[in-house]
Amino acid sequence: MSSTSSRLNELDTQPVGRIFLRYLIPSMIGMGLMAANIVADGIMVGNRLGEEALAGVGIASPVYTLFFAISLWIGIGAATKYSIALGQKNMKESRIIFTHAILSIFVFTLLIGLTAFIFRNPLAYALGANTTTFPFVSDYLYVILLFGFIFTVENTFSVFIRNDGAPTLAMTGLIVTSITNIVLNYIFLFILDWGVSGAAFATILASFLGMLVLCSHFFRKSNNLKLVRISFNKKLFAAIIVVGFPSFLSEVGISVFTISHNIAFERAAGTEGVAAFSILNYVHGVMLMMFLGMGSTIQPLVSYYHGAKNASRMRETVIKATITVMAAGTLFFLLGQFAAGSIVSIFGDFPEEVASLATRGIRLFFFAYLFTGTNFVMMTYFQSVGNVRIATMMTASREIIVMLVFLLLLPQFLGLDGIWLSIPTSEFIVFVSVFIYQRRAVRSSSRRMITS
């Protein structure tokens, strides 16, 4: 039996709990380090360059998020099709899917980055920059737009390696990327004094080194990932785009969240409000990374079991993931309530107005994490089995439509507190809606079984 066939057989025969942990632990370690990486960026920029630079990087961050979104759009969409093909034991189709994904992400993000680079100054103001923050936003965009294709290819490759049964190598790539980024941030900011551009260069160079580590997968006997000669398949590419759309929309939602909140705080509290939100946004990025790690744990498994038509193992995987994220969400919520001040102080010595606003914001915003994890898992589940409509509706509601509605309404009654509470409220609404949808689906399934 080939090593690839042996690995696939393990997914069919080993206890679900053991397989879940084999994917969960590397994913959480890798994402935990990526989260530490995000915090380190904020800490170093805030302490070295001050609140205006921190606000500038926060304003420019939606561009990074957009690149990341495109990598997940194509990466998760193609990886889902890839794992379904593996579940069906169709190796030839899986390699065609992989090749389409890598070539597509490289071409698209390179073209988008170069086009946006030409218009980077108007883009900076469109994102919410003012005369104070514009130089920092512009410096960050200069680097990210030119070289962003590097980390999109690296992230897509990492997603495929996890789906190819090598979660530990995917974790190793994230570890190398994270540690390298932290070291380079220190060198570029504190020793070479390169400013915000140094922070952006650190991100790009760290991603490139992480990609080199991931390339070692091509030399493994268990590797099924191979670049093959293809002709462009419009039908396959359309299927990848459709399946991956919820992941893209989820990251676009983060950009919408960041831009809309930057604008809301700029209008309500000026640069101090934007700086306070930037602190929260760094912390929120950490939490989202952790939930993304939990979601990425089940995607390869659910897609594989769906392709193999193994409903019982798929259901057990989702239940274990739901319990995990609910426990994590409760822990994050308690952390926000009892350690908000300490979290804010990590990012620098800010004026009392900024620190007080950010501390209260963390306490209010962290109510969202009681529901975010479950919403993440259910969205990933629906996407992984090809129920794109429900996954898209969930993502659009919690991060864009419902959130924007509450962002417009709540501040009229609660002031600044209403801005902080727009995301927790939208997460709760979606959580309740999914719960009702699932109960109705179970009842409908039971009636069909009784009738038949």
RODO-2510 file (C-alpha; in nm, 4 decimals, decimal comma):
residues 452
     n   res          X          Y          Z
     1     m     0,0000     0,0000     0,0000
     2     s     0,1403     0,3485    -0,0891
     3     s     0,2124     0,5974     0,1873
     4     t    -0,0599     0,8272     0,0534
     5     s    -0,3173     0,5455     0,0593
     6     s    -0,2064     0,4501     0,4095
     7     r    -0,2548     0,8057     0,5335
     8     l    -0,6021     0,8236     0,3805
     9     n    -0,6900     0,4892     0,5368
    10     e    -0,6059     0,6354     0,8794
    11     l    -0,8772     0,8984     0,8318
    12     d    -1,1254     0,6181     0,7710
    13     t    -1,0174     0,3851     1,0525
    14     q    -0,8614     0,5762     1,3438
    15     p    -1,0868     0,7117     1,6233
    16     v    -1,2326     1,0498     1,5320
    17     g    -1,1117     1,2017     1,8590
    18     r    -0,7518     1,1046     1,7844
    19     i    -0,7697     1,2404     1,4286
    20     f    -0,9344     1,5615     1,5495
    21     l    -0,6536     1,6212     1,8000
    22     r    -0,3885     1,5361     1,5384
    23     y    -0,5207     1,8235     1,3286
    24     l    -0,6285     2,0536     1,6130
    25     i    -0,3046     2,0702     1,8113
    26     p    -0,0718     2,1705     1,5225
    27     s    -0,3333     2,4108     1,3909
    28     m    -0,3770     2,5821     1,7280
    29     i    -0,0026     2,6014     1,7933
    30     g     0,0565     2,7499     1,4490
    31     m    -0,2314     2,9960     1,4766
    32     g    -0,1310     3,0792     1,8338
    33     l     0,2112     3,1815     1,7095
    34     m     0,0550     3,3774     1,4253
    35     a    -0,1604     3,5494     1,6876
    36     a     0,1513     3,6272     1,8925
    37     n     0,2973     3,7599     1,5711
    38     i     0,0046     4,0000     1,5279
    39     v     0,0401     4,1211     1,8863
    40     a     0,4173     4,1623     1,8464
    41     d     0,3604     4,3823     1,5417
    42     g     0,1288     4,6052     1,7407
    43     i     0,3525     4,6137     2,0459
    44     m     0,6631     4,7066     1,8483
    45     v     0,4937     4,9659     1,6287
    46     g     0,3118     5,1185     1,9270
    47     n     0,6151     5,1307     2,1534
    48     r     0,8656     5,2403     1,8881
    49     l     0,6589     5,4763     1,6702
    50     g     0,3645     5,5803     1,8900
    51     e    -0,0125     5,5945     1,8679
    52     e    -0,0301     5,7751     1,5301
    53     a     0,1783     5,5070     1,3591
    54     l    -0,0268     5,2356     1,5287
    55     a    -0,3435     5,4003     1,4016
    56     g    -0,1904     5,4274     1,0521
    57     v    -0,1068     5,0572     1,0373
    58     g    -0,4573     4,9810     1,1642
    59     i    -0,6084     5,1924     0,8857
    60     a    -0,3951     5,0156     0,6207
    61     s    -0,4599     4,6669     0,7590
    62     p    -0,7725     4,6021     0,5437
    63     v    -0,5424     4,5759     0,2398
    64     y    -0,3473     4,2963     0,4060
    65     t    -0,6791     4,1402     0,5034
    66     l    -0,8025     4,1603     0,1429
    67     f    -0,4962     3,9747     0,0145
    68     f    -0,5431     3,7162     0,2878
    69     a    -0,9110     3,6923     0,1881
    70     i    -0,8253     3,6165    -0,1736
    71     s    -0,5802     3,3470    -0,0645
    72     l    -0,8536     3,1851     0,1462
    73     w    -1,1125     3,2284    -0,1298
    74     i    -0,9078     3,0264    -0,3761
    75     g    -0,7188     2,8217    -0,1140
    76     i    -1,0127     2,6983     0,0937
    77     g    -1,2366     2,6608    -0,2109
    78     a    -0,9789     2,4520    -0,3951
    79     a    -0,8684     2,2609    -0,0837
    80     t    -1,2286     2,1648    -0,0112
    81     k    -1,2634     2,0246    -0,3642
    82     y    -0,9204     1,8631    -0,3198
    83     s    -1,0171     1,6787     0,0005
    84     i    -1,3487     1,5682    -0,1468
    85     a    -1,1528     1,4227    -0,4405
    86     l    -0,9209     1,2450    -0,1936
    87     g    -1,2252     1,1033    -0,0143
    88     q    -1,3394     0,9706    -0,3503
    89     k    -0,9835     0,8327    -0,4075
    90     n    -0,9497     1,0436    -0,7247
    91     m    -0,5801     1,1399    -0,7121
    92     k    -0,5594     1,2748    -1,0672
    93     e    -0,8412     1,5236    -1,0107
    94     s    -0,6917     1,6363    -0,6784
    95     r    -0,3615     1,7326    -0,8464
    96     i    -0,5389     1,9264    -1,1202
    97     i    -0,7239     2,1208    -0,8494
    98     f    -0,3991     2,1988    -0,6656
    99     t    -0,2279     2,3272    -0,9799
   100     h    -0,5234     2,5503    -1,0679
   101     a    -0,5195     2,6998    -0,7183
   102     i    -0,1484     2,7864    -0,7001
   103     l    -0,1342     2,9415    -1,0473
   104     s    -0,4568     3,1368    -0,9932
   105     i    -0,3587     3,2879    -0,6586
   106     f    -0,0193     3,3964    -0,7902
   107     v    -0,1581     3,5686    -1,1010
   108     f    -0,4600     3,7335    -0,9364
   109     t    -0,2883     3,8819    -0,6319
   110     l     0,0084     4,0045    -0,8363
   111     l    -0,2200     4,1885    -1,0791
   112     i    -0,4416     4,3302    -0,8027
   113     g    -0,1412     4,4499    -0,6036
   114     l     0,0231     4,6244    -0,8990
   115     t    -0,3035     4,7922    -1,0010
   116     a    -0,3757     4,9172    -0,6481
   117     f    -0,0143     5,0362    -0,6116
   118     i    -0,0733     5,2957    -0,8846
   119     f    -0,3626     5,4433    -0,6817
   120     r    -0,2156     5,3930    -0,3336
   121     n    -0,2472     5,7556    -0,2192
   122     p    -0,6204     5,7959    -0,2899
   123     l    -0,6628     5,4449    -0,1518
   124     a    -0,5049     5,5540     0,1779
   125     y    -0,7590     5,8337     0,2212
   126     a    -1,0445     5,6058     0,1164
   127     l    -0,9455     5,3666     0,3953
   128     g    -0,9839     5,6459     0,6524
   129     a    -0,6435     5,8172     0,6683
   130     n    -0,6210     6,1832     0,7703
   131     t    -0,3305     6,4282     0,7451
   132     t    -0,1791     6,2859     1,0646
   133     t    -0,1944     5,9168     0,9767
   134     f    -0,1458     5,9390     0,5976
   135     p     0,2373     5,9038     0,5939
   136     f     0,2198     5,5825     0,7950
   137     v    -0,0647     5,4388     0,5860
   138     s     0,1177     5,5230     0,2629
   139     d     0,4478     5,3665     0,3747
   140     y     0,2738     5,0431     0,4739
   141     l     0,0746     5,0221     0,1487
   142     y     0,3871     5,0793    -0,0627
   143     v     0,5382     4,7496     0,0520
   144     i     0,2266     4,5361     0,0925
   145     l     0,0835     4,6173    -0,2504
   146     l     0,4079     4,5402    -0,4327
   147     f     0,4912     4,2138    -0,2566
   148     g     0,1610     4,0903    -0,1134
   149     f     0,1469     3,8027    -0,3631
   150     i     0,4218     3,6308    -0,1613
   151     f     0,2153     3,5750     0,1508
   152     t    -0,0979     3,4850    -0,0490
   153     v     0,0860     3,2013    -0,2255
   154     e     0,2389     3,0923     0,1065
   155     n    -0,0995     3,0857     0,2797
   156     t    -0,2670     2,8917    -0,0033
   157     f     0,0147     2,6380    -0,0017
   158     s    -0,0199     2,5992     0,3762
   159     v    -0,3928     2,5267     0,3416
   160     f    -0,3227     2,2515     0,0874
   161     i    -0,0494     2,0924     0,2981
   162     r    -0,2942     2,0672     0,5882
   163     n    -0,5491     1,9064     0,3550
   164     d    -0,2815     1,6677     0,2268
   165     g    -0,2459     1,5129     0,5722
   166     a     0,0546     1,7114     0,6962
   167     p    -0,0838     1,9479     0,9634
   168     t     0,2458     1,9357     1,1530
   169     l     0,4412     2,0720     0,8559
   170     a     0,1792     2,3430     0,8070
   171     m     0,2308     2,4308     1,1745
   172     t     0,6091     2,4362     1,1264
   173     g     0,5725     2,6808     0,8392
   174     l     0,3613     2,9086     1,0575
   175     i     0,6143     2,8843     1,3413
   176     v     0,9021     2,9829     1,1132
   177     t     0,6993     3,2676     0,9636
   178     s     0,5942     3,4003     1,3040
   179     i     0,9336     3,3855     1,4735
   180     t     1,1069     3,5354     1,1705
   181     n     0,8544     3,8187     1,1564
   182     i     0,9060     3,9046     1,5233
   183     v     1,2860     3,9034     1,4902
   184     l     1,2815     4,1103     1,1695
   185     n     1,0335     4,3561     1,3219
   186     y     1,2754     4,4215     1,6047
   187     i     1,5714     4,4610     1,3688
   188     f     1,3900     4,6835     1,1179
   189     l     1,2133     4,9026     1,3757
   190     f     1,4547     4,9316     1,6678
   191     i     1,7969     4,8837     1,5063
   192     l     1,7649     5,0006     1,1451
   193     d     1,4863     5,2511     1,2205
   194     w     1,2946     5,1784     0,9004
   195     g     0,9603     5,2849     1,0459
   196     v     0,6288     5,1421     0,9299
   197     s     0,7876     5,0209     0,6051
   198     g     1,0145     4,7984     0,8132
   199     a     0,7138     4,6314     0,9753
   200     a     0,5675     4,5620     0,6303
   201     f     0,8971     4,4262     0,4947
   202     a     0,9238     4,1961     0,7966
   203     t     0,5845     4,0455     0,7100
   204     i     0,6821     3,9802     0,3479
   205     l     1,0263     3,8335     0,4172
   206     a     0,8929     3,6105     0,6953
   207     s     0,6237     3,4741     0,4626
   208     f     0,8843     3,3984     0,1963
   209     l     1,0960     3,2011     0,4426
   210     g     0,7878     3,0149     0,5660
   211     m     0,7050     2,9213     0,2066
   212     l     1,0521     2,7727     0,1608
   213     v     0,9903     2,5527     0,4652
   214     l     0,6556     2,4379     0,3234
   215     c     0,8217     2,3419    -0,0054
   216     s     0,9908     2,0516     0,1772
   217     h     0,6522     1,8757     0,1469
   218     f     0,7282     1,8072    -0,2190
   219     f     1,0102     1,5754    -0,1102
   220     r     0,7967     1,3617     0,1245
   221     k     0,6879     1,0118     0,0242
   222     s     0,3352     1,0784     0,1517
   223     n     0,3025     1,3858    -0,0702
   224     n     0,0067     1,3852    -0,3079
   225     l     0,0572     1,7525    -0,4006
   226     k     0,2068     1,7732    -0,7459
   227     l     0,2018     2,0509    -1,0029
   228     v     0,0785     1,8990    -1,3277
   229     r     0,0318     2,0313    -1,6794
   230     i    -0,3162     2,1721    -1,7159
   231     s    -0,5310     2,3675    -1,9531
   232     f    -0,7514     2,6251    -1,7843
   233     n    -1,0792     2,4610    -1,6793
   234     k    -1,3492     2,7275    -1,6444
   235     k    -1,5968     2,4869    -1,4857
   236     l    -1,3489     2,3739    -1,2190
   237     f    -1,2351     2,7285    -1,1478
   238     a    -1,5967     2,8434    -1,1123
   239     a    -1,6603     2,5604    -0,8652
   240     i    -1,3520     2,6627    -0,6629
   241     i    -1,4677     3,0248    -0,6559
   242     v    -1,8198     2,9296    -0,5450
   243     v    -1,7084     2,6938    -0,2676
   244     g    -1,4399     2,9328    -0,1402
   245     f    -1,6592     3,2436    -0,1476
   246     p    -1,7672     3,2256     0,2207
   247     s    -1,3992     3,2294     0,3271
   248     f    -1,3341     3,5303     0,1061
   249     l    -1,6442     3,7044     0,2348
   250     s    -1,5385     3,6335     0,5919
   251     e    -1,2092     3,8173     0,5412
   252     v    -1,3786     4,0956     0,3442
   253     g    -1,6094     4,1241     0,6429
   254     i    -1,3048     4,1884     0,8610
   255     s    -1,2027     4,4685     0,6241
   256     v    -1,5557     4,6108     0,6338
   257     f    -1,5461     4,5839     1,0131
   258     t    -1,2095     4,7626     1,0337
   259     i    -1,2900     5,0403     0,7853
   260     s    -1,6390     5,1067     0,9235
   261     h    -1,5157     5,1142     1,2837
   262     n    -1,2180     5,3363     1,1948
   263     i    -1,4581     5,5837     1,0333
   264     a    -1,7066     5,5588     1,3222
   265     f    -1,4397     5,6206     1,5863
   266     e    -1,2747     5,8970     1,3814
   267     r    -1,6080     6,0806     1,3744
   268     a    -1,6995     6,0077     1,7351
   269     a    -1,3635     6,0385     1,9136
   270     g    -1,0957     6,1527     1,6664
   271     t    -0,7464     6,0038     1,6443
   272     e    -0,7706     5,8882     2,0082
   273     g    -1,0722     5,6763     1,9185
   274     v    -0,8960     5,5263     1,6153
   275     a    -0,5901     5,4469     1,8274
   276     a    -0,8077     5,2786     2,0916
   277     f    -0,9820     5,0751     1,8238
   278     s    -0,6449     4,9793     1,6708
   279     i    -0,5495     4,8227     2,0046
   280     l    -0,8752     4,6275     2,0135
   281     n    -0,8313     4,5290     1,6493
   282     y    -0,4908     4,3751     1,7190
   283     v    -0,6387     4,1734     2,0041
   284     h    -0,9406     4,0812     1,7922
   285     g    -0,7023     3,9597     1,5221
   286     v    -0,5482     3,7259     1,7771
   287     m    -0,8849     3,5820     1,8746
   288     l    -0,9919     3,5392     1,5138
   289     m    -0,6680     3,3535     1,4434
   290     m    -0,7493     3,1117     1,7239
   291     f    -1,1029     3,0533     1,5968
   292     l    -0,9693     3,0240     1,2409
   293     g    -0,7314     2,7552     1,3680
   294     m    -1,0239     2,5619     1,5116
   295     g    -1,2221     2,6023     1,1905
   296     s    -0,9296     2,4968     0,9720
   297     t    -0,9046     2,1828     1,1849
   298     i    -1,2391     2,0470     1,0693
   299     q    -1,2336     2,1623     0,7059
   300     p    -1,0012     1,8875     0,5719
   301     l    -1,1774     1,6224     0,7791
   302     v    -1,5367     1,7241     0,7003
   303     s    -1,4582     1,7600     0,3283
   304     y    -1,2877     1,4197     0,3214
   305     y    -1,5721     1,2456     0,5065
   306     h    -1,8260     1,4181     0,2842
   307     g    -1,6452     1,2854    -0,0236
   308     a    -1,6275     0,9397     0,1351
   309     k    -1,9993     0,9609     0,2333
   310     n    -1,9178     0,8904     0,5986
   311     a    -2,1852     1,0967     0,7767
   312     s    -2,1278     0,9570     1,1275
   313     r    -1,7583     1,0507     1,1414
   314     m    -1,8382     1,3913     0,9951
   315     r    -2,1047     1,4552     1,2622
   316     e    -1,8721     1,3462     1,5424
   317     t    -1,6002     1,5809     1,4151
   318     v    -1,8363     1,8796     1,4168
   319     i    -1,9596     1,8021     1,7700
   320     k    -1,6043     1,7869     1,9068
   321     a    -1,5175     2,1124     1,7330
   322     t    -1,8259     2,2879     1,8719
   323     i    -1,7441     2,1856     2,2279
   324     t    -1,3867     2,3083     2,1795
   325     v    -1,4810     2,6531     2,0490
   326     m    -1,7474     2,7075     2,3137
   327     a    -1,4918     2,6392     2,5882
   328     a    -1,2370     2,8665     2,4171
   329     g    -1,4930     3,1437     2,3698
   330     t    -1,5831     3,1383     2,7388
   331     l    -1,2150     3,1581     2,8329
   332     f    -1,1564     3,4533     2,5977
   333     f    -1,4619     3,6336     2,7386
   334     l    -1,3371     3,5969     3,0968
   335     l    -0,9913     3,7129     2,9917
   336     g    -1,1416     4,0310     2,8501
   337     q    -1,3404     4,1040     3,1639
   338     f    -1,0564     4,0589     3,4132
   339     a    -0,7438     4,1560     3,2175
   340     a    -0,8538     4,4352     2,9803
   341     g    -0,6308     4,6991     3,1377
   342     s    -0,3276     4,4741     3,1312
   343     i    -0,3908     4,3874     2,7652
   344     v    -0,4021     4,7557     2,6676
   345     s    -0,0819     4,8391     2,8580
   346     i     0,1112     4,5782     2,6559
   347     f     0,0781     4,7899     2,3416
   348     g     0,2447     5,1004     2,4844
   349     d     0,2149     5,3898     2,7265
   350     f    -0,0890     5,5663     2,5868
   351     p    -0,2655     5,8807     2,7082
   352     e    -0,5315     5,8124     2,9695
   353     e    -0,8159     5,8855     2,7247
   354     v    -0,6912     5,6238     2,4749
   355     a    -0,6161     5,3610     2,7422
   356     s    -0,9523     5,4087     2,9156
   357     l    -1,1472     5,3904     2,5905
   358     a    -0,9628     5,0763     2,4750
   359     t    -1,0062     4,9054     2,8136
   360     r    -1,3814     4,9582     2,8152
   361     g    -1,3965     4,8558     2,4486
   362     i    -1,2279     4,5226     2,5184
   363     r    -1,4698     4,4437     2,8029
   364     l    -1,7721     4,5144     2,5842
   365     f    -1,6406     4,3654     2,2605
   366     f    -1,5352     4,0349     2,4176
   367     f    -1,8995     3,9387     2,4683
   368     a    -1,8838     3,8447     2,0977
   369     y    -1,6527     3,5505     2,1679
   370     l    -1,9267     3,3611     2,3484
   371     f    -2,0830     3,3102     2,0037
   372     t    -1,8088     3,3673     1,7443
   373     g    -1,6517     3,0210     1,7740
   374     t    -1,9732     2,8302     1,7141
   375     n    -2,0565     3,0560     1,4200
   376     f    -1,7097     2,9860     1,2746
   377     v    -1,7476     2,6093     1,3081
   378     m    -2,0950     2,5990     1,1556
   379     m    -1,9918     2,8229     0,8646
   380     t    -1,6914     2,5980     0,8003
   381     y    -1,9093     2,2874     0,8183
   382     f    -2,1637     2,4176     0,5658
   383     q    -1,8840     2,5309     0,3338
   384     s    -1,6969     2,2007     0,3627
   385     v    -1,9996     1,9982     0,2507
   386     g    -2,0776     2,2365    -0,0348
   387     n    -2,3758     2,4145     0,1255
   388     v    -2,2381     2,7477     0,0110
   389     r    -2,5688     2,9350     0,0338
   390     i    -2,6029     2,8924     0,4108
   391     a    -2,2320     2,9527     0,4713
   392     t    -2,2482     3,2737     0,2678
   393     m    -2,5636     3,3949     0,4430
   394     m    -2,4020     3,3370     0,7835
   395     t    -2,0856     3,5229     0,6900
   396     a    -2,2590     3,8152     0,5198
   397     s    -2,4946     3,8565     0,8160
   398     r    -2,2510     3,8419     1,1060
   399     e    -1,9696     4,0480     0,9555
   400     i    -2,1354     4,2859     0,7126
   401     i    -2,5133     4,3289     0,6943
   402     v    -2,6254     4,2850     1,0551
   403     m    -2,3055     4,4395     1,1902
   404     l    -2,3472     4,7556     0,9800
   405     v    -2,7115     4,7870     1,0813
   406     f    -2,6193     4,7780     1,4502
   407     l    -2,3202     5,0072     1,3897
   408     l    -2,5653     5,2663     1,2574
   409     l    -2,8351     5,2135     1,5203
   410     l    -2,6651     5,1367     1,8531
   411     p    -2,4444     5,4507     1,8801
   412     q    -2,7585     5,6643     1,8622
   413     f    -2,8726     5,5128     2,1909
   414     l    -2,5465     5,4045     2,3590
   415     g    -2,2851     5,6453     2,2223
   416     l    -1,9332     5,4980     2,1929
   417     d    -2,0496     5,1817     2,3704
   418     g    -2,2819     5,1202     2,0771
   419     i    -1,9853     5,1093     1,8379
   420     w    -1,8083     4,8486     2,0520
   421     l    -2,1265     4,6394     2,0817
   422     s    -2,2159     4,6202     1,7116
   423     i    -2,0138     4,2996     1,6545
   424     p    -2,1229     4,1179     1,9756
   425     t    -2,4866     4,1881     1,8899
   426     s    -2,4537     4,0653     1,5307
   427     e    -2,2699     3,7480     1,6432
   428     f    -2,5518     3,6734     1,8876
   429     i    -2,8225     3,7251     1,6240
   430     v    -2,6480     3,4867     1,3809
   431     f    -2,5854     3,2319     1,6581
   432     v    -2,9569     3,2212     1,7428
   433     s    -3,0543     3,2054     1,3738
   434     v    -2,8231     2,9080     1,3067
   435     f    -2,9533     2,7297     1,6161
   436     i    -3,3124     2,7693     1,4922
   437     y    -3,2131     2,6597     1,1391
   438     q    -3,0417     2,3457     1,2685
   439     r    -3,3374     2,2493     1,4894
   440     r    -3,5742     2,2822     1,1955
   441     a    -3,3384     2,0804     0,9730
   442     v    -3,3226     1,7994     1,2302
   443     r    -3,7011     1,7950     1,2684
   444     s    -3,7478     1,7918     0,8903
   445     s    -3,5022     1,5006     0,8574
   446     s    -3,6830     1,3075     1,1319
   447     r    -4,0192     1,3539     0,9594
   448     r    -3,8786     1,2225     0,6301
   449     m    -3,7379     0,9148     0,8062
   450     i    -4,0739     0,8459     0,9749
   451     t    -4,2640     0,8955     0,6495
   452     s    -4,0342     0,6642     0,4545
***
